[in-house]
């Protein structure tokens, strides 16, 4: 079975600072994908970044980067130069071949950017 | 623009009513769609996998007769909450994606269901 753990229920960060959201995972499947989604208060799920288990380099998408440490089974999201619009819930999720493309979500981290 | 459309976005109805929620993939064909449920301040929990042309696969603990799923075409899946009760009030959200575990799922905007 797959499991995603996000240990930070909430975080407060000053605007323009960088922030790291933690995510650890557990799976017995050698091939898997890791995702981060943002959920604003309106409810929609916004895809941010993807990391494949065989990718050699850490994924980056604009201000988002994923700090992938395979041996530690961690996939932390780094947001650089935070903005007020970054305030939202952030979910780490994974899929695997064993899971038939189903997404397993962590419990989420509520990020609040302070002006 | 949105690649997955979910309708309606909000439903308020009386206890005992059946409610149908639609999930459409707009510019791609989806043989598989997923339905999630999210209670306030909680994570998304997968309810079922909707399979085009065949029966849905339900997660453990999800009542098949309560949550009817139909995936009659490659672009449409529907979730019907039958005889809804207040405890069924929740945020329901669907997703669909291209094949492969490396492809991100595209989510609908969700349906906020309130049963009075």
Interface residues (C-beta under 8 A of the other chain):
Chain A: X31 X32 X33 X35 X37 X42 X43 X44 X45 X47 X50 X52 X91 X95 X96 X97 X99 X100 X101 X102 X103 X104 X105 X106 X107 X108
Chain B: X32 X34 X42 X43 X44 X45 X46 X49 X91 X93 X95 X97 X99 X100 X101 X102 X104 X105 X106 X107 X108 X109 X110 X112
